[in-house]
């Protein structure tokens, strides 16, 4: 008895700590779309809280096990859900799925990784769309629905119909978008879920339109009575919903008393299907098929009891943190990289992971020798998720001088997305070797001047020899020909390849040149917007920048980006570089202008069309065919929808060809496409 009385206050304190921490993480995830911890860390703390609540009987009203999310905090109008859109109970054990199936047959569905949305239709007209929010109150996003790739705004249906589903960005679309800056602060999206959530809740539909957002229905909230001809089956009603023009969440029927081997096999099949369809998922959902049986299951304040989410194993790996390696980037920001004892993740030996910034390091309370949990986020990027030995922080980990040039460093503080102060370390020396190296590497990169054969190691070697100091020097390496061909690892052939690549890079365009200049936050997307606005005129762009033109009138340009352009062009050295380097180059006339002339003669059949390419093409890479489509005055689509006008089909086309045939969309071979544009 004494033992119980002694431990209970400590357990109650821990419960409250967990509630506060988890609510903060939920706020970051749902409202700010900027989580500071992975799902793995959140789930581990959530499980700990659930166990303590069950053990002690102490449950706070604000506990995340009793509520869903937070009341949204944005400029969007709020809307109340008459029928609550609750969350899901969860498990990581397949035997819990088997226990559910002992009671009734169910649907095994993909657990889509996006933002839950509700669509309301009255007599076939879309009248309202909203986010789930906290399950009781969501945000109106009706204005963005026309910008989705696949949501019908009219359907052949009488009466009221309310459908819930997931808004998401497919994996291949995210790969194209992830290296671009979004929002006025230029922050890059860390995963497809965050980008989808931000895109769906954005105020400007034109921005949402560019993000390739899809919707997949997974439930009928209201209006089931109108499907009277259909049985009590959730699966059959979802199939009827598909007939109304909706894409539905992929699922399979699971019979009552299904064997464990069958459950595991179906989970694997659905995972493969999600991969083939490029749909982001973070698990599976098992939901009873019978609506009437589901109603009898009841609910808690957090979730309905007719379903459960099966979360995939998170892959947390324990290792020992040793030190931090600091790397000075081209902007002067000094990036921290954690070094730890080798740990095997997904068959790879991992010894390093990014630590983001000073604030992140301090929050983890890192010190040499502490035990840390490491994961591979999205199965790609190593990341330190947690410090198991908190309690002290070693300030000796933070250098006082730049690791490259030895000049004193500066701590820069700014307000972060999460309402917290974010500190970063900077080197302000413009002649720092590391900064110059990375600027030169960026200049020669594929997205900038595209000088192939110039690696970071090559640039570093040429800098050490005194061949490279600034951008101009790339175009005068010929003066060092004799020295280069005599260098170890080089020779006449290597030199000739580099020189040929440099000569090819002289023929460039507005976008590549602007990207190569390395104006903060101005990448290819912003470069294309500037190219279109100034019609490829570099002088007009420079004059506008010097005159402090308001660039926020361009799509996706915020105040920070506009100010970055002004400041860059008001630097005398930058302006001198901008003008002098153009003398080394030949600027290709905009393809758009050429095609506009062709359009006027009526010789371009694709102007204004949406074209999707699928499969392996003989004459084009993926980027190449999309660039060719855009040059024709058409839109390069990423998925086949009813708005698609043509599909160009190569070898092994996959599901896009199937979808095109289902929708009756014209399919062209690569040769047919080439024949039509050359006619």
C-alpha positions as MATLAB code, in Angstrom:
seq = 'XXXXXXXXXXXXXXXXXXXXXXXXXXXXXXXXXXXXXXXXXXXXXXXXXXXXXXXXXXXXXXXXXXXXXXXXXXXXXXXXXXXXXXXXXXXXXXXXXXXXXXXXXXXXXXXXXXXXXXXXXXXXXXXXXXXXXXXXXXXXXXXXXXXXXXXXXXXXXXXXXXXXXXXXXXXXXXXXXXXXXXXXXXXXXXXXXXXXXXXXXXXXXXXXXXXXXXXXXXXXXXXXXXXXXXXXXXXXXXXXXXXXXXXXXXXXXXXXXXXXXXXXXXXXXXXXXXXXXXXXXXXXXXXXXXXXXXXXXXXXXXXXXXXXXXXXXXXXXXXXXXXXXXXXXXXXXXXXXXXXXXXXXXXXXXXXXXXXXXXXXXXXXXXXXXXXXXXXXXXXXXXXXXXXXXXXXXXXXXXXXXXXXXXXXXXXXXXXXXXXXXXXXXXXXXXXXXXXXXXXXXXXXXXXXXXXXXXXXXXXXXXXXXXXXXXXXXXXXXXXXXXXXXXXXXXXXXXXXXXXXXXXXXXXXXXXXXXXXXXXXXXXXXXXXXXXXXXXXXXXXXXXXXXXXXXXXXXXXXXXXXXXXXXXXXXXXXXXXXXXXXXXXXXXXXXXXXXXXXXXXXXXXXXXXXXXXXXXXXXXXXXXXXXXXXXXXXXXXXXXXXXXXXXXXXXXXXXXXXXXXXXXXXXXXXXXXXXXXXX';
ca = [
       0.000    0.000    0.000;
       2.806    2.380    0.875;
       4.464    1.558   -2.429;
       1.311    2.538   -4.338;
       0.942    5.835   -2.492;
       4.570    6.620   -3.111;
       4.567    5.909   -6.848;
       1.221    7.392   -7.805;
       2.195   11.107   -7.495;
       5.228   10.424   -9.712;
       3.044    8.644  -12.248;
       0.489   11.471  -12.197;
       3.279   13.971  -12.798;
       4.555   11.921  -15.706;
       1.050   11.738  -17.186;
       0.723   15.507  -17.097;
       4.184   15.906  -18.632;
       3.185   13.586  -21.443;
      -0.143   15.366  -21.988;
       1.574   18.757  -22.277;
       4.293   17.438  -24.561;
       1.936   15.469  -26.829;
      -0.477   18.394  -27.103;
       2.409   20.596  -28.233;
       3.439   17.993  -30.816;
      -0.180   17.723  -32.026;
      -0.395   21.491  -32.338;
       2.750   21.481  -34.482;
       1.457   18.592  -36.608;
      -2.179   19.624  -37.174;
      -2.132   23.417  -37.036;
       1.391   24.437  -38.023;
       2.095   21.472  -40.364;
       5.646   21.636  -39.021;
       6.214   18.712  -36.613;
       9.355   18.832  -34.497;
       9.385   15.077  -33.857;
       8.711   12.043  -36.011;
       5.638    9.816  -35.823;
       7.868    7.251  -34.144;
       8.651    9.481  -31.179;
       5.038   10.684  -30.906;
       3.677    7.128  -30.960;
       6.158    5.957  -28.314;
       5.114    8.750  -25.939;
       1.428    8.213  -26.766;
       1.706    4.508  -25.931;
       3.423    5.360  -22.645;
       0.582    7.744  -21.773;
      -2.099    5.166  -22.597;
      -0.445    2.561  -20.382;
      -0.106    4.987  -17.467;
      -3.752    6.085  -17.791;
      -4.904    2.488  -17.782;
      -2.683    1.634  -14.813;
      -3.566    4.637  -12.659;
      -7.088    5.465  -13.790;
      -5.990    9.111  -14.131;
      -7.163   10.713  -17.370;
      -7.007   14.465  -17.882;
      -9.677   16.185  -19.955;
      -6.978   17.566  -22.256;
      -5.385   14.167  -22.839;
      -4.768   13.384  -26.514;
      -6.295    9.944  -25.875;
      -9.645   11.675  -25.305;
      -9.614   14.362  -28.011;
      -8.569   14.786  -31.637;
      -6.149   17.480  -32.719;
      -6.533   21.124  -31.823;
      -9.076   23.759  -32.796;
      -7.575   25.144  -36.022;
      -5.684   28.403  -35.839;
      -5.593   30.069  -39.250;
      -7.288   32.792  -41.219;
      -9.745   30.300  -42.708;
     -13.401   30.380  -41.653;
     -14.408   27.729  -39.118;
     -17.187   25.159  -39.606;
     -18.709   22.726  -37.116;
     -19.161   19.060  -37.994;
     -22.698   17.866  -37.020;
     -21.356   14.312  -37.134;
     -17.975   14.169  -35.408;
     -14.976   13.252  -37.546;
     -13.023   11.354  -34.926;
      -9.571    9.844  -35.094;
      -8.598    6.164  -35.058;
      -7.437    3.858  -32.331;
      -4.101    2.372  -33.271;
      -1.929   -0.683  -32.904;
       1.351   -2.066  -34.180;
       0.364   -5.702  -33.625;
      -1.249   -7.754  -36.387;
      -2.861  -10.013  -33.774;
      -5.121   -7.106  -32.774;
      -6.363   -7.019  -36.362;
      -7.083  -10.719  -36.113;
      -9.025  -10.173  -32.875;
     -11.246   -7.623  -34.629;
     -11.901  -10.016  -37.481;
     -13.148  -12.644  -35.051;
     -16.231  -10.447  -34.556;
     -17.177   -9.536  -38.136;
     -15.831   -9.136  -41.653;
     -14.052   -5.882  -42.417;
     -12.255   -3.763  -44.985;
      -8.484   -3.505  -44.889;
      -7.628   -0.083  -46.325;
      -4.540    2.033  -46.887;
      -3.903    4.558  -44.112;
      -3.376    7.586  -46.315;
      -0.787   10.131  -45.172;
      -2.320   13.531  -45.896;
      -5.062   15.727  -44.441;
      -8.586   14.488  -43.729;
     -11.260   16.407  -45.654;
     -15.061   16.432  -45.703;
     -17.024   17.191  -48.894;
     -20.709   18.137  -48.812;
     -22.975   17.825  -51.859;
     -26.576   18.985  -52.270;
     -28.441   17.617  -55.305;
     -25.149   16.904  -57.035;
     -23.552   20.307  -56.380;
     -20.474   20.691  -54.158;
     -21.574   23.169  -51.492;
     -18.899   22.920  -48.814;
     -15.473   21.457  -48.164;
     -13.653   21.504  -44.848;
     -10.766   19.996  -42.967;
     -11.342   17.672  -40.025;
      -9.701   20.089  -37.599;
     -10.258   18.839  -34.047;
     -13.050   16.490  -35.137;
     -15.730   18.923  -33.980;
     -14.627   22.142  -35.713;
     -12.751   22.311  -39.001;
     -11.735   24.956  -41.519;
     -13.553   25.844  -44.729;
     -11.457   25.062  -47.804;
     -14.214   25.122  -50.456;
     -12.283   27.713  -52.452;
      -9.408   25.276  -53.018;
     -11.409   22.238  -54.164;
     -11.492   23.276  -57.840;
      -7.683   23.319  -57.667;
      -7.554   19.619  -56.676;
      -6.610   17.146  -59.374;
      -9.556   14.787  -59.017;
     -12.528   16.137  -57.018;
     -15.832   16.384  -58.959;
     -17.723   19.607  -58.261;
     -20.897   18.124  -59.766;
     -22.111   14.536  -59.449;
     -25.192   12.639  -60.687;
     -26.805   12.392  -57.261;
     -29.974   13.802  -55.702;
     -30.272   14.852  -52.081;
     -27.501   15.362  -49.536;
     -24.257   13.410  -49.655;
     -21.306   13.961  -47.305;
     -18.060   12.146  -48.029;
     -14.874   12.082  -46.004;
     -11.465   11.219  -47.356;
      -7.836   12.271  -47.548;
      -6.220   15.124  -49.431;
      -2.676   14.155  -50.349;
       0.258   14.740  -52.668;
       1.602   11.669  -54.425;
       5.192   10.632  -53.865;
       6.464   11.381  -57.372;
       4.826   14.814  -57.309;
       6.419   15.552  -53.938;
       9.817   14.576  -55.326;
       9.390   17.247  -58.004;
       8.184   19.864  -55.531;
      10.253   19.221  -52.423;
      13.324   21.246  -53.436;
      11.242   24.373  -54.089;
      10.522   27.076  -51.535;
       6.958   27.512  -50.313;
       5.406   30.412  -48.512;
       6.862   33.821  -47.760;
       9.624   32.359  -45.610;
      10.829   29.995  -48.325;
      10.788   26.971  -46.039;
      11.045   23.689  -47.900;
       8.525   20.931  -47.220;
      10.028   18.128  -45.149;
       7.508   15.498  -46.303;
       4.488   14.986  -48.552;
       2.028   15.167  -45.655;
       3.199   18.615  -44.550;
       3.142   19.955  -48.089;
      -0.366   18.565  -48.666;
      -1.706   20.040  -45.433;
      -0.239   23.449  -46.186;
      -1.439   23.402  -49.791;
      -5.007   22.420  -48.880;
      -5.251   25.228  -46.301;
      -3.581   27.932  -48.392;
      -5.640   31.059  -49.056;
      -4.728   31.389  -52.747;
      -6.208   28.562  -54.914;
      -3.653   29.196  -57.662;
      -0.942   28.027  -55.267;
      -2.929   24.907  -54.379;
      -3.361   24.212  -58.097;
       0.396   23.908  -58.568;
       0.772   21.363  -55.756;
      -0.918   18.372  -57.496;
      -3.289   17.656  -54.589;
      -5.480   14.532  -54.912;
      -8.484   13.358  -52.916;
      -9.308    9.759  -51.997;
     -12.693    9.012  -50.423;
     -12.802    6.485  -47.594;
     -16.221    6.967  -45.939;
     -19.781    8.164  -46.506;
     -20.734   10.326  -43.510;
     -24.265   11.259  -44.592;
     -26.533   10.133  -47.413;
     -26.172    6.381  -47.118;
     -29.931    5.977  -47.134;
     -29.999    7.082  -50.776;
     -28.045    3.938  -51.646;
     -31.022    1.798  -50.625;
     -30.514   -0.592  -53.491;
     -27.120   -1.461  -52.021;
     -26.607   -3.731  -49.046;
     -25.319   -2.781  -45.607;
     -21.765   -3.099  -46.965;
     -19.360   -0.180  -46.582;
     -17.252   -1.596  -49.387;
     -20.127   -1.725  -51.859;
     -21.159    1.817  -51.011;
     -17.587    2.998  -51.605;
     -17.716    1.269  -54.975;
     -20.922    3.181  -55.707;
     -19.137    6.388  -54.701;
     -16.444    5.568  -57.239;
     -19.141    5.397  -59.888;
     -19.998    9.018  -59.064;
     -16.525   10.086  -60.170;
     -14.497    9.861  -56.967;
     -11.209    8.095  -56.499;
     -11.583    5.887  -53.446;
      -9.027    4.655  -50.951;
      -7.796    1.212  -52.093;
      -9.059   -1.638  -49.907;
      -9.628   -5.390  -49.792;
     -12.408   -7.380  -48.114;
     -11.297   -9.467  -45.131;
     -13.481  -12.351  -44.086;
     -14.459  -13.139  -40.520;
     -11.864  -15.241  -38.662;
      -9.171  -14.571  -41.267;
      -5.885  -16.337  -40.521;
      -2.818  -14.356  -39.482;
      -0.947  -15.364  -42.633;
      -3.799  -14.061  -44.787;
      -3.853  -10.715  -42.944;
      -0.102  -10.253  -43.301;
      -0.226  -11.217  -46.987;
      -2.968   -8.667  -47.723;
      -1.062   -5.956  -45.849;
       1.970   -6.607  -48.051;
      -0.146   -6.555  -51.229;
      -1.652   -3.199  -50.276;
       1.806   -1.795  -49.498;
       2.963   -2.785  -52.984;
      -0.189   -1.261  -54.482;
       0.438    2.029  -52.633;
       3.991    2.069  -53.947;
       2.816    1.423  -57.523;
       0.203    4.179  -57.243;
       2.722    6.541  -55.619;
       0.317    7.085  -52.717;
       1.923    8.135  -49.400;
       0.827    5.934  -46.508;
       1.870    5.411  -42.890;
       0.005    2.189  -42.182;
      -3.283    0.344  -42.769;
      -6.822    0.735  -41.433;
      -9.147   -2.130  -40.569;
     -12.828   -1.049  -40.487;
     -15.903   -3.211  -40.162;
     -17.742   -3.570  -43.446;
     -21.256   -3.520  -42.012;
     -22.585   -0.038  -41.196;
     -25.168   -1.428  -38.795;
     -22.541   -3.465  -36.948;
     -20.271   -0.387  -36.818;
     -23.005    1.693  -35.177;
     -23.311   -0.852  -32.395;
     -19.611   -0.623  -31.565;
     -19.919    2.866  -30.023;
     -17.110    5.362  -29.594;
     -14.880    7.209  -27.129;
     -14.147   10.941  -27.162;
     -11.130   10.132  -29.323;
     -12.200    7.433  -31.784;
     -14.975    5.224  -33.100;
     -14.625    1.610  -31.985;
     -15.476    0.088  -35.360;
     -11.975    0.579  -36.760;
      -8.304    0.541  -35.899;
      -5.144    1.895  -37.512;
      -2.287   -0.544  -37.981;
       0.899    1.545  -37.815;
       4.050    0.237  -39.457;
       7.067   -0.361  -37.269;
       9.006    2.836  -36.898;
      12.568    1.618  -37.169;
      14.132    3.448  -34.204;
      17.725    2.374  -33.623;
      19.775    3.079  -30.521;
      23.390    4.203  -30.816;
      25.914    6.461  -29.049;
      26.383   10.099  -30.019;
      30.034   11.172  -30.232;
      30.429   14.687  -31.654;
      29.258   17.324  -34.132;
      30.875   18.162  -37.443;
      30.214   21.742  -38.605;
      30.029   22.570  -42.324;
      29.953   26.153  -43.648;
      27.515   26.576  -46.541;
      27.541   29.062  -49.405;
      25.188   31.457  -47.575;
      27.470   31.476  -44.521;
      25.185   29.354  -42.351;
      27.205   26.693  -40.539;
      25.276   23.412  -40.560;
      25.721   20.858  -37.749;
      26.025   17.153  -38.544;
      25.888   14.546  -35.779;
      28.512   11.808  -35.683;
      27.599    8.618  -33.842;
      28.581    4.970  -33.583;
      27.689    2.972  -36.684;
      24.136    1.658  -36.720;
      22.525   -0.567  -39.374;
      19.265    0.826  -40.810;
      17.531   -0.887  -43.732;
      20.738   -2.690  -44.631;
      22.872    0.474  -44.656;
      25.581    1.557  -42.231;
      24.678    4.982  -40.856;
      27.112    7.158  -38.895;
      25.889   10.716  -39.578;
      22.680   12.747  -39.407;
      21.750   16.408  -39.805;
      21.043   18.347  -36.596;
      19.334   21.309  -38.339;
      20.348   24.202  -36.059;
      21.508   25.289  -32.586;
      17.978   25.243  -31.175;
      17.515   21.623  -32.208;
      20.819   20.626  -30.580;
      19.975   22.414  -27.326;
      16.467   20.936  -27.248;
      17.947   17.438  -27.520;
      20.406   18.232  -24.690;
      23.178   16.448  -26.567;
      26.510   15.626  -24.981;
      29.281   13.240  -26.058;
      28.549    9.655  -25.024;
      24.778   10.016  -24.666;
      22.501    7.328  -26.097;
      20.318    8.486  -28.993;
      17.536    7.001  -31.135;
      18.148    7.262  -34.876;
      15.690    6.639  -37.711;
      15.545    7.028  -41.459;
      12.732    9.475  -42.134;
      10.789    8.472  -45.256;
      13.258    5.550  -45.334;
      15.838    7.967  -46.795;
      17.143   10.675  -44.460;
      18.959    9.709  -41.218;
      17.629   11.691  -38.268;
      18.224   11.771  -34.501;
      14.797   11.399  -32.934;
      15.515   11.368  -29.214;
      18.217   11.578  -26.571;
      17.781    8.811  -24.002;
      20.238   10.421  -21.568;
      18.861   13.922  -21.132;
      19.775   16.164  -18.238;
      22.795   18.104  -19.396;
      23.933   19.906  -22.512;
      27.555   20.305  -23.574;
      28.151   23.865  -24.812;
      31.615   22.764  -25.955;
      29.902   21.208  -28.959;
      29.307   24.696  -30.411;
      32.356   26.286  -32.072;
      33.299   29.921  -31.535;
      35.173   30.136  -34.850;
      34.304   29.094  -38.409;
      35.646   25.537  -38.953;
      36.956   26.623  -42.377;
      38.389   30.147  -42.181;
      38.758   30.527  -38.406;
      36.873   33.824  -38.241;
      34.519   34.407  -35.258;
      31.017   33.023  -35.754;
      27.729   34.821  -35.171;
      24.566   33.375  -33.635;
      21.534   34.469  -35.634;
      18.083   34.287  -34.018;
      14.728   34.343  -35.779;
      11.124   33.502  -34.998;
      10.305   29.982  -36.166;
       7.128   28.404  -37.516;
       6.347   26.837  -34.169;
       6.355   30.071  -32.172;
       9.817   29.320  -30.817;
      13.129   31.085  -31.270;
      15.394   29.375  -33.799;
      19.138   29.937  -33.509;
      21.620   29.255  -36.289;
      25.382   29.695  -36.516;
      26.886   31.899  -39.245;
      30.237   32.824  -40.755;
      30.147   36.401  -42.093;
      33.474   36.193  -43.929;
      32.700   36.501  -47.690;
      36.160   35.113  -48.471;
      35.657   31.935  -46.444;
      36.955   29.049  -48.550;
      34.036   26.775  -47.744;
      31.488   29.434  -48.771;
      33.298   30.073  -52.055;
      33.628   26.331  -52.748;
      29.918   25.705  -52.339;
      28.976   28.762  -54.388;
      31.136   27.487  -57.240;
      29.651   23.992  -56.940;
      26.144   25.476  -57.007;
      27.009   27.569  -60.083;
      28.162   24.477  -61.983;
      25.246   22.355  -60.789;
      22.634   20.725  -63.009;
      19.886   23.189  -62.050;
      22.152   26.164  -62.716;
      24.797   26.262  -65.503;
      24.868   22.453  -65.807;
      28.624   21.984  -66.238;
      28.890   18.191  -66.104;
      32.128   16.624  -64.918;
      32.708   19.371  -62.346;
      32.270   17.686  -58.976;
      32.837   19.259  -55.566;
      36.162   17.430  -55.363;
      37.200   18.858  -58.752;
      36.229   22.391  -57.736;
      38.132   22.030  -54.455;
      41.196   20.772  -56.326;
      41.073   23.631  -58.866;
      40.641   26.156  -56.044;
      43.667   24.762  -54.242;
      45.726   25.061  -57.441;
      44.559   28.652  -57.927;
      42.591   27.914  -61.123;
      39.188   28.903  -59.711;
      38.351   31.980  -57.655;
      34.983   33.108  -58.995;
      32.330   32.235  -61.614;
      34.242   33.848  -64.514;
      37.166   31.477  -64.020;
      35.156   28.478  -65.267;
      35.229   30.026  -68.729;
      38.982   30.603  -68.705;
      40.256   27.213  -67.491;
      41.914   26.804  -70.887;
      44.819   28.905  -69.667;
      45.622   26.085  -67.216;
      45.257   23.242  -69.719;
      48.852   22.001  -69.430;
      48.707   21.905  -65.628;
      45.321   20.161  -65.561;
      46.246   17.316  -67.935;
      49.326   16.603  -65.780;
      47.312   16.388  -62.537;
      46.683   13.014  -60.885;
      43.280   11.653  -61.890;
      43.098   13.908  -64.928;
      44.410   13.678  -68.460;
      43.711   14.899  -71.956;
      40.334   13.117  -72.197;
      39.144   14.345  -68.803;
      40.186   17.880  -69.634;
      38.441   17.765  -73.027;
      35.191   16.513  -71.459;
      35.223   19.317  -68.891;
      36.020   21.922  -71.533;
      33.272   20.675  -73.851;
      30.784   20.812  -70.976;
      31.868   24.363  -70.118;
      31.484   25.405  -73.765;
      27.978   23.884  -73.883;
      27.051   25.806  -70.742;
      27.787   29.088  -72.540;
      24.476   28.604  -74.366;
      22.077   29.175  -71.515;
      18.811   30.912  -70.651;
      17.245   33.331  -68.189;
      16.222   30.697  -65.625;
      19.585   28.939  -65.410;
      21.427   32.241  -65.137;
      19.195   33.525  -62.336;
      19.512   30.250  -60.416;
      23.295   30.244  -60.883;
      23.559   33.727  -59.331;
      22.436   32.175  -56.044;
      20.016   34.891  -54.943;
      18.651   33.613  -51.608;
      15.412   31.606  -52.050;
      15.346   32.107  -55.842;
      15.353   28.635  -57.362;
      13.990   27.221  -60.610;
      10.325   27.780  -59.792;
      10.890   31.425  -58.907;
      13.236   31.742  -61.888;
      10.516   30.537  -64.275;
       8.031   33.006  -62.788;
      10.532   35.843  -63.305;
      11.310   34.589  -66.810;
       7.624   34.671  -67.744;
       7.007   38.073  -66.185;
      10.038   39.787  -67.759;
       9.825   37.722  -70.972;
      13.413   36.518  -70.598;
      14.854   40.042  -70.388;
      17.686   40.004  -67.834;
      18.187   43.765  -68.054;
      14.515   44.455  -67.346;
      14.629   42.151  -64.322;
      17.800   43.777  -62.960;
      16.372   47.287  -63.423;
      13.174   46.271  -61.618;
      15.221   44.853  -58.742;
      17.353   47.988  -58.436;
      14.164   50.093  -58.483;
      12.701   47.940  -55.649;
       9.885   46.521  -57.795;
       7.217   44.731  -55.705;
       7.857   41.098  -56.653;
       5.048   39.896  -54.389;
       2.710   40.340  -57.364;
       4.259   37.161  -58.821;
       2.916   33.699  -57.878;
       4.377   32.341  -54.608;
       6.596   35.422  -54.088;
       6.436   36.770  -50.555;
       7.953   39.760  -48.856;
      11.089   37.889  -47.813;
      11.811   36.740  -51.369;
      11.184   40.232  -52.715;
      13.525   41.759  -50.149;
      16.202   39.154  -50.937;
      16.182   40.229  -54.594;
      16.445   43.922  -53.682;
      19.326   43.338  -51.290;
      21.222   41.153  -53.748;
      21.031   43.716  -56.538;
      21.879   46.606  -54.222;
      25.227   44.939  -53.490;
      27.764   46.548  -55.824;
      29.839   43.371  -56.247;
      26.762   41.329  -57.130;
      25.568   43.867  -59.696;
      29.024   43.955  -61.284;
      29.049   40.141  -61.468;
      25.517   40.087  -62.953;
      26.552   42.348  -65.839;
      30.083   41.107  -66.542;
      29.329   37.375  -66.542;
      26.714   37.814  -69.265;
      29.552   38.687  -71.642;
      30.799   35.105  -71.332;
      27.466   33.589  -72.345;
      25.010   33.276  -75.206;
      21.374   33.467  -74.185;
      18.993   31.202  -76.075;
      15.823   32.843  -77.344;
      12.776   31.758  -75.357;
      11.139   28.664  -76.840;
       7.800   30.101  -75.804;
       8.177   32.980  -78.259;
       9.011   30.586  -81.060;
       5.973   28.456  -80.280;
       3.740   31.505  -80.093;
       4.702   32.178  -83.716;
       3.906   28.588  -84.603;
       0.577   28.827  -82.787;
      -0.391   31.816  -84.874;
      -0.078   29.656  -87.986;
      -2.212   26.965  -86.426;
       0.562   24.336  -86.680;
       0.595   23.386  -82.983;
      -2.244   21.029  -82.004;
      -1.275   20.920  -78.312;
      -1.514   24.571  -77.239;
      -3.631   24.882  -74.086;
      -3.874   21.104  -73.605;
      -2.939   18.997  -70.590;
      -0.585   16.190  -71.581;
       0.646   13.311  -69.405;
       3.668   11.193  -70.352;
       3.999    7.667  -69.009;
       6.496    4.861  -69.436;
      10.067    4.896  -70.727;
      10.505    7.116  -73.798;
      13.203    6.658  -76.406;
      13.999   10.304  -77.108;
      13.201   12.026  -73.809;
      13.990   11.839  -70.123;
      11.158   12.558  -67.671;
      12.233   16.203  -67.327;
      12.899   16.384  -71.051;
       9.419   15.392  -72.170;
       7.814   17.710  -69.627;
       9.955   20.607  -70.846;
       8.965   19.801  -74.440;
       5.286   19.730  -73.493;
       5.577   23.105  -71.749;
       7.381   24.544  -74.799;
       4.297   23.705  -76.846;
       2.161   25.953  -74.685;
       0.652   22.919  -72.962;
       0.541   21.763  -69.332;
       2.646   18.749  -68.322;
       0.359   16.716  -66.077;
       1.581   14.215  -63.502;
      -1.550   12.064  -63.304;
      -4.370   11.102  -65.647;
      -7.714   12.743  -64.863;
     -10.797   13.752  -66.818;
      -9.044   17.038  -67.556;
      -6.204   15.264  -69.376;
      -6.315   15.818  -73.166;
      -3.569   13.442  -74.334;
      -1.362   10.696  -72.922;
       2.048    9.984  -74.471;
       2.867    6.318  -73.919;
       6.286    4.694  -73.839;
       7.480    1.260  -72.675;
       6.076   -0.170  -69.414;
       3.486    2.597  -68.953;
       1.773    1.282  -65.813;
      -1.524    2.467  -64.343;
      -1.658    5.797  -66.204;
      -2.339    4.005  -69.485;
      -5.071    1.938  -67.853;
      -6.689    5.085  -66.439;
      -6.491    6.820  -69.820;
      -8.285    3.925  -71.502;
     -10.952    3.891  -68.786;
     -11.617    7.601  -69.318;
     -11.419    7.420  -73.121;
      -8.457    9.834  -73.330;
      -6.484    9.779  -76.630;
      -3.213    7.837  -76.281;
      -0.249    8.717  -78.512;
       2.934    6.787  -79.094;
       6.142    8.774  -78.853;
       6.493    8.707  -82.648;
       2.926    9.926  -83.135;
       3.612   12.808  -80.772;
       6.827   13.751  -82.592;
       5.027   13.508  -85.925;
       2.265   15.857  -84.796;
       4.637   18.560  -83.532;
       6.796   18.403  -86.658;
       3.883   18.544  -89.083;
];
